[in-house]
């Protein structure tokens, strides 16, 4: 009998220990370009997520915290004075008089009470002021604005030597007649 030829002995690969640097050198290289692109994409995604969170959640909270609280506007407080009738300084030898009615705008009710308490002093100051004017000074819009400023200055003066000035913010004419 013929014997079949014996198969050739199989070669066993020889295992040689390889250090890590050699293994890394033999492993397929990931390109640095791919790593950089991946890192940039991660940073962009994180920035977009943070910006979106700020836009939707933090913007309203930040605006409310940064914006000062606006108080409701206080309604104006007025003091209505009785009308004044005074002789004006003569202009070219012609005697004229002024009939005037107005209201004062003040800061609060305590100022109203203070002015009402000293009303004789207020009226005296204003009569002296008004009677010192000439008709030609009061006929123009600028003259009326100047008179308004003068009235405010007279009423703001303290009523007592160590008193505090009144908080008067405006004069509103309701009647203005020169004859």
Rosetta constraint file for C-alpha pairs under 8 A:
AtomPair CA 18 CA 22 HARMONIC 6.25 0.50
AtomPair CA 18 CA 23 HARMONIC 6.55 0.50
AtomPair CA 19 CA 23 HARMONIC 6.42 0.50
AtomPair CA 20 CA 24 HARMONIC 6.12 0.50
AtomPair CA 21 CA 25 HARMONIC 6.11 0.50
AtomPair CA 22 CA 26 HARMONIC 6.16 0.50
AtomPair CA 23 CA 27 HARMONIC 6.00 0.50
AtomPair CA 24 CA 28 HARMONIC 7.96 0.50
AtomPair CA 25 CA 29 HARMONIC 7.70 0.50
AtomPair CA 30 CA 34 HARMONIC 7.12 0.50
AtomPair CA 30 CA 35 HARMONIC 7.68 0.50
AtomPair CA 31 CA 35 HARMONIC 6.86 0.50
AtomPair CA 32 CA 36 HARMONIC 6.17 0.50
AtomPair CA 33 CA 37 HARMONIC 6.17 0.50
AtomPair CA 34 CA 38 HARMONIC 6.11 0.50
AtomPair CA 35 CA 39 HARMONIC 6.18 0.50
AtomPair CA 36 CA 40 HARMONIC 6.15 0.50
AtomPair CA 37 CA 41 HARMONIC 6.10 0.50
AtomPair CA 38 CA 42 HARMONIC 6.24 0.50
AtomPair CA 39 CA 43 HARMONIC 6.29 0.50
AtomPair CA 40 CA 44 HARMONIC 6.16 0.50
AtomPair CA 41 CA 45 HARMONIC 6.08 0.50
AtomPair CA 42 CA 46 HARMONIC 6.17 0.50
AtomPair CA 43 CA 47 HARMONIC 6.11 0.50
AtomPair CA 44 CA 48 HARMONIC 6.07 0.50
AtomPair CA 45 CA 49 HARMONIC 6.14 0.50
AtomPair CA 46 CA 50 HARMONIC 6.17 0.50
AtomPair CA 47 CA 51 HARMONIC 6.03 0.50
AtomPair CA 48 CA 52 HARMONIC 6.00 0.50
AtomPair CA 49 CA 53 HARMONIC 6.14 0.50
AtomPair CA 50 CA 54 HARMONIC 6.20 0.50
AtomPair CA 51 CA 55 HARMONIC 6.04 0.50
AtomPair CA 52 CA 56 HARMONIC 6.10 0.50
AtomPair CA 53 CA 57 HARMONIC 5.63 0.50
AtomPair CA 53 CA 58 HARMONIC 6.83 0.50
AtomPair CA 54 CA 58 HARMONIC 4.40 0.50
AtomPair CA 54 CA 59 HARMONIC 5.82 0.50
AtomPair CA 55 CA 59 HARMONIC 5.27 0.50
AtomPair CA 56 CA 60 HARMONIC 7.64 0.50
AtomPair CA 57 CA 61 HARMONIC 7.06 0.50
AtomPair CA 58 CA 62 HARMONIC 5.83 0.50
AtomPair CA 59 CA 63 HARMONIC 6.05 0.50
AtomPair CA 60 CA 64 HARMONIC 6.17 0.50
AtomPair CA 61 CA 65 HARMONIC 6.19 0.50
AtomPair CA 62 CA 66 HARMONIC 5.97 0.50
AtomPair CA 63 CA 67 HARMONIC 5.79 0.50
AtomPair CA 64 CA 68 HARMONIC 7.88 0.50
AtomPair CA 76 CA 105 HARMONIC 6.93 0.50
AtomPair CA 76 CA 106 HARMONIC 7.50 0.50
AtomPair CA 76 CA 107 HARMONIC 7.56 0.50
AtomPair CA 77 CA 105 HARMONIC 5.78 0.50
AtomPair CA 77 CA 106 HARMONIC 5.59 0.50
AtomPair CA 77 CA 107 HARMONIC 6.51 0.50
AtomPair CA 77 CA 108 HARMONIC 6.03 0.50
AtomPair CA 77 CA 109 HARMONIC 6.91 0.50
AtomPair CA 77 CA 112 HARMONIC 7.89 0.50
AtomPair CA 78 CA 103 HARMONIC 6.28 0.50
AtomPair CA 78 CA 104 HARMONIC 5.45 0.50
AtomPair CA 78 CA 105 HARMONIC 4.53 0.50
AtomPair CA 78 CA 106 HARMONIC 5.98 0.50
AtomPair CA 78 CA 112 HARMONIC 7.53 0.50
AtomPair CA 79 CA 103 HARMONIC 5.50 0.50
AtomPair CA 79 CA 104 HARMONIC 5.10 0.50
AtomPair CA 79 CA 105 HARMONIC 6.49 0.50
AtomPair CA 79 CA 106 HARMONIC 7.38 0.50
AtomPair CA 79 CA 112 HARMONIC 6.22 0.50
AtomPair CA 80 CA 102 HARMONIC 6.56 0.50
AtomPair CA 80 CA 103 HARMONIC 4.40 0.50
AtomPair CA 80 CA 104 HARMONIC 6.50 0.50
AtomPair CA 81 CA 101 HARMONIC 6.97 0.50
AtomPair CA 81 CA 102 HARMONIC 6.25 0.50
AtomPair CA 81 CA 103 HARMONIC 5.91 0.50
AtomPair CA 81 CA 104 HARMONIC 7.74 0.50
AtomPair CA 82 CA 101 HARMONIC 6.51 0.50
AtomPair CA 82 CA 102 HARMONIC 7.85 0.50
AtomPair CA 83 CA 99 HARMONIC 7.02 0.50
AtomPair CA 83 CA 100 HARMONIC 5.50 0.50
AtomPair CA 83 CA 101 HARMONIC 4.25 0.50
AtomPair CA 83 CA 102 HARMONIC 7.19 0.50
AtomPair CA 84 CA 98 HARMONIC 7.71 0.50
AtomPair CA 84 CA 99 HARMONIC 5.63 0.50
AtomPair CA 84 CA 100 HARMONIC 5.11 0.50
AtomPair CA 84 CA 101 HARMONIC 6.27 0.50
AtomPair CA 84 CA 127 HARMONIC 7.38 0.50
AtomPair CA 85 CA 97 HARMONIC 6.99 0.50
AtomPair CA 85 CA 98 HARMONIC 5.56 0.50
AtomPair CA 85 CA 99 HARMONIC 4.35 0.50
AtomPair CA 85 CA 100 HARMONIC 6.39 0.50
AtomPair CA 86 CA 97 HARMONIC 5.53 0.50
AtomPair CA 86 CA 98 HARMONIC 5.36 0.50
AtomPair CA 86 CA 99 HARMONIC 6.65 0.50
AtomPair CA 86 CA 127 HARMONIC 7.05 0.50
AtomPair CA 86 CA 130 HARMONIC 6.85 0.50
AtomPair CA 86 CA 131 HARMONIC 5.71 0.50
AtomPair CA 87 CA 95 HARMONIC 7.48 0.50
AtomPair CA 87 CA 96 HARMONIC 6.07 0.50
AtomPair CA 87 CA 97 HARMONIC 4.20 0.50
AtomPair CA 87 CA 98 HARMONIC 6.31 0.50
AtomPair CA 87 CA 131 HARMONIC 5.78 0.50
AtomPair CA 88 CA 95 HARMONIC 7.13 0.50
AtomPair CA 88 CA 96 HARMONIC 5.60 0.50
AtomPair CA 88 CA 97 HARMONIC 5.08 0.50
AtomPair CA 88 CA 98 HARMONIC 6.53 0.50
AtomPair CA 88 CA 130 HARMONIC 7.33 0.50
AtomPair CA 88 CA 131 HARMONIC 5.09 0.50
AtomPair CA 88 CA 132 HARMONIC 6.58 0.50
AtomPair CA 88 CA 133 HARMONIC 5.75 0.50
AtomPair CA 88 CA 134 HARMONIC 5.45 0.50
AtomPair CA 88 CA 135 HARMONIC 6.50 0.50
AtomPair CA 89 CA 95 HARMONIC 7.39 0.50
AtomPair CA 89 CA 96 HARMONIC 7.56 0.50
AtomPair CA 89 CA 131 HARMONIC 6.66 0.50
AtomPair CA 89 CA 132 HARMONIC 6.12 0.50
AtomPair CA 89 CA 133 HARMONIC 5.84 0.50
AtomPair CA 89 CA 134 HARMONIC 4.87 0.50
AtomPair CA 89 CA 135 HARMONIC 7.45 0.50
AtomPair CA 90 CA 94 HARMONIC 5.46 0.50
AtomPair CA 90 CA 95 HARMONIC 5.16 0.50
AtomPair CA 90 CA 96 HARMONIC 6.79 0.50
AtomPair CA 90 CA 134 HARMONIC 6.63 0.50
AtomPair CA 91 CA 95 HARMONIC 7.12 0.50
AtomPair CA 91 CA 134 HARMONIC 6.44 0.50
AtomPair CA 91 CA 135 HARMONIC 6.99 0.50
AtomPair CA 91 CA 136 HARMONIC 7.36 0.50
AtomPair CA 96 CA 135 HARMONIC 7.10 0.50
AtomPair CA 96 CA 178 HARMONIC 6.90 0.50
AtomPair CA 96 CA 179 HARMONIC 5.34 0.50
AtomPair CA 97 CA 135 HARMONIC 7.94 0.50
AtomPair CA 97 CA 178 HARMONIC 5.77 0.50
AtomPair CA 97 CA 179 HARMONIC 5.50 0.50
AtomPair CA 98 CA 135 HARMONIC 7.98 0.50
AtomPair CA 98 CA 176 HARMONIC 7.34 0.50
AtomPair CA 98 CA 177 HARMONIC 5.71 0.50
AtomPair CA 98 CA 178 HARMONIC 4.62 0.50
AtomPair CA 98 CA 179 HARMONIC 6.63 0.50
AtomPair CA 99 CA 175 HARMONIC 7.42 0.50
AtomPair CA 99 CA 176 HARMONIC 5.99 0.50
AtomPair CA 99 CA 177 HARMONIC 5.05 0.50
AtomPair CA 99 CA 178 HARMONIC 6.44 0.50
AtomPair CA 100 CA 173 HARMONIC 7.48 0.50
AtomPair CA 100 CA 174 HARMONIC 7.71 0.50
AtomPair CA 100 CA 175 HARMONIC 5.37 0.50
AtomPair CA 100 CA 176 HARMONIC 4.75 0.50
AtomPair CA 100 CA 177 HARMONIC 6.40 0.50
AtomPair CA 101 CA 173 HARMONIC 6.03 0.50
AtomPair CA 101 CA 174 HARMONIC 5.40 0.50
AtomPair CA 101 CA 175 HARMONIC 4.84 0.50
AtomPair CA 101 CA 176 HARMONIC 6.66 0.50
AtomPair CA 102 CA 171 HARMONIC 6.70 0.50
AtomPair CA 102 CA 172 HARMONIC 5.36 0.50
AtomPair CA 102 CA 173 HARMONIC 4.17 0.50
AtomPair CA 102 CA 174 HARMONIC 5.02 0.50
AtomPair CA 102 CA 175 HARMONIC 6.76 0.50
AtomPair CA 103 CA 171 HARMONIC 5.84 0.50
AtomPair CA 103 CA 172 HARMONIC 5.22 0.50
AtomPair CA 103 CA 173 HARMONIC 6.54 0.50
AtomPair CA 103 CA 174 HARMONIC 7.35 0.50
AtomPair CA 104 CA 168 HARMONIC 6.87 0.50
AtomPair CA 104 CA 169 HARMONIC 7.60 0.50
AtomPair CA 104 CA 170 HARMONIC 5.76 0.50
AtomPair CA 104 CA 171 HARMONIC 4.75 0.50
AtomPair CA 104 CA 172 HARMONIC 6.42 0.50
AtomPair CA 105 CA 168 HARMONIC 5.91 0.50
AtomPair CA 105 CA 169 HARMONIC 5.54 0.50
AtomPair CA 105 CA 170 HARMONIC 4.86 0.50
AtomPair CA 105 CA 171 HARMONIC 6.24 0.50
AtomPair CA 105 CA 172 HARMONIC 7.74 0.50
AtomPair CA 106 CA 111 HARMONIC 6.49 0.50
AtomPair CA 106 CA 112 HARMONIC 6.98 0.50
AtomPair CA 106 CA 167 HARMONIC 5.78 0.50
AtomPair CA 106 CA 168 HARMONIC 4.46 0.50
AtomPair CA 106 CA 169 HARMONIC 5.68 0.50
AtomPair CA 106 CA 170 HARMONIC 7.22 0.50
AtomPair CA 107 CA 111 HARMONIC 6.66 0.50
AtomPair CA 107 CA 167 HARMONIC 5.70 0.50
AtomPair CA 107 CA 168 HARMONIC 6.56 0.50
AtomPair CA 107 CA 169 HARMONIC 7.21 0.50
AtomPair CA 108 CA 112 HARMONIC 6.74 0.50
AtomPair CA 109 CA 113 HARMONIC 6.27 0.50
AtomPair CA 110 CA 114 HARMONIC 6.18 0.50
AtomPair CA 111 CA 115 HARMONIC 6.16 0.50
AtomPair CA 111 CA 166 HARMONIC 6.34 0.50
AtomPair CA 111 CA 167 HARMONIC 6.83 0.50
AtomPair CA 112 CA 116 HARMONIC 6.15 0.50
AtomPair CA 113 CA 117 HARMONIC 6.07 0.50
AtomPair CA 114 CA 118 HARMONIC 6.44 0.50
AtomPair CA 115 CA 119 HARMONIC 5.73 0.50
AtomPair CA 115 CA 122 HARMONIC 7.30 0.50
AtomPair CA 115 CA 166 HARMONIC 7.98 0.50
AtomPair CA 118 CA 122 HARMONIC 6.33 0.50
AtomPair CA 118 CA 159 HARMONIC 7.24 0.50
AtomPair CA 119 CA 123 HARMONIC 6.05 0.50
AtomPair CA 120 CA 124 HARMONIC 6.15 0.50
AtomPair CA 121 CA 125 HARMONIC 6.22 0.50
AtomPair CA 121 CA 159 HARMONIC 7.74 0.50
AtomPair CA 122 CA 126 HARMONIC 6.24 0.50
AtomPair CA 122 CA 154 HARMONIC 7.86 0.50
AtomPair CA 122 CA 155 HARMONIC 6.32 0.50
AtomPair CA 123 CA 127 HARMONIC 5.99 0.50
AtomPair CA 124 CA 128 HARMONIC 6.27 0.50
AtomPair CA 125 CA 129 HARMONIC 6.29 0.50
AtomPair CA 125 CA 154 HARMONIC 6.52 0.50
AtomPair CA 125 CA 155 HARMONIC 7.80 0.50
AtomPair CA 126 CA 130 HARMONIC 6.00 0.50
AtomPair CA 126 CA 151 HARMONIC 6.79 0.50
AtomPair CA 126 CA 154 HARMONIC 7.01 0.50
AtomPair CA 127 CA 131 HARMONIC 5.99 0.50
AtomPair CA 128 CA 132 HARMONIC 6.36 0.50
AtomPair CA 129 CA 133 HARMONIC 7.12 0.50
AtomPair CA 129 CA 150 HARMONIC 7.88 0.50
AtomPair CA 129 CA 151 HARMONIC 7.75 0.50
AtomPair CA 133 CA 137 HARMONIC 6.78 0.50
AtomPair CA 133 CA 138 HARMONIC 7.51 0.50
AtomPair CA 134 CA 138 HARMONIC 6.82 0.50
AtomPair CA 135 CA 139 HARMONIC 6.29 0.50
AtomPair CA 135 CA 178 HARMONIC 6.99 0.50
AtomPair CA 136 CA 140 HARMONIC 7.76 0.50
AtomPair CA 137 CA 143 HARMONIC 5.37 0.50
AtomPair CA 138 CA 142 HARMONIC 7.99 0.50
AtomPair CA 138 CA 143 HARMONIC 4.58 0.50
AtomPair CA 138 CA 144 HARMONIC 5.50 0.50
AtomPair CA 138 CA 147 HARMONIC 7.45 0.50
AtomPair CA 139 CA 143 HARMONIC 6.41 0.50
AtomPair CA 139 CA 144 HARMONIC 7.18 0.50
AtomPair CA 140 CA 144 HARMONIC 6.43 0.50
AtomPair CA 141 CA 145 HARMONIC 6.27 0.50
AtomPair CA 142 CA 146 HARMONIC 6.11 0.50
AtomPair CA 143 CA 147 HARMONIC 6.14 0.50
AtomPair CA 144 CA 148 HARMONIC 6.16 0.50
AtomPair CA 145 CA 149 HARMONIC 6.34 0.50
AtomPair CA 146 CA 150 HARMONIC 6.19 0.50
AtomPair CA 147 CA 151 HARMONIC 6.13 0.50
AtomPair CA 148 CA 152 HARMONIC 6.32 0.50
AtomPair CA 148 CA 170 HARMONIC 7.67 0.50
AtomPair CA 148 CA 171 HARMONIC 5.73 0.50
AtomPair CA 148 CA 172 HARMONIC 7.97 0.50
AtomPair CA 149 CA 153 HARMONIC 6.23 0.50
AtomPair CA 149 CA 171 HARMONIC 7.99 0.50
AtomPair CA 150 CA 154 HARMONIC 6.23 0.50
AtomPair CA 151 CA 155 HARMONIC 6.23 0.50
AtomPair CA 151 CA 171 HARMONIC 7.50 0.50
AtomPair CA 152 CA 156 HARMONIC 5.98 0.50
AtomPair CA 152 CA 168 HARMONIC 6.31 0.50
AtomPair CA 152 CA 169 HARMONIC 7.39 0.50
AtomPair CA 152 CA 170 HARMONIC 6.95 0.50
AtomPair CA 152 CA 171 HARMONIC 7.00 0.50
AtomPair CA 153 CA 157 HARMONIC 6.59 0.50
AtomPair CA 155 CA 166 HARMONIC 6.99 0.50
AtomPair CA 155 CA 168 HARMONIC 7.34 0.50
AtomPair CA 156 CA 165 HARMONIC 5.07 0.50
AtomPair CA 156 CA 166 HARMONIC 4.64 0.50
AtomPair CA 156 CA 167 HARMONIC 6.49 0.50
AtomPair CA 156 CA 168 HARMONIC 6.31 0.50
AtomPair CA 157 CA 165 HARMONIC 5.28 0.50
AtomPair CA 157 CA 166 HARMONIC 6.86 0.50
AtomPair CA 158 CA 162 HARMONIC 7.64 0.50
AtomPair CA 158 CA 163 HARMONIC 5.24 0.50
AtomPair CA 158 CA 164 HARMONIC 5.42 0.50
AtomPair CA 158 CA 165 HARMONIC 4.48 0.50
AtomPair CA 158 CA 166 HARMONIC 6.70 0.50
AtomPair CA 159 CA 163 HARMONIC 6.33 0.50
AtomPair CA 159 CA 164 HARMONIC 8.00 0.50
AtomPair CA 159 CA 165 HARMONIC 7.75 0.50
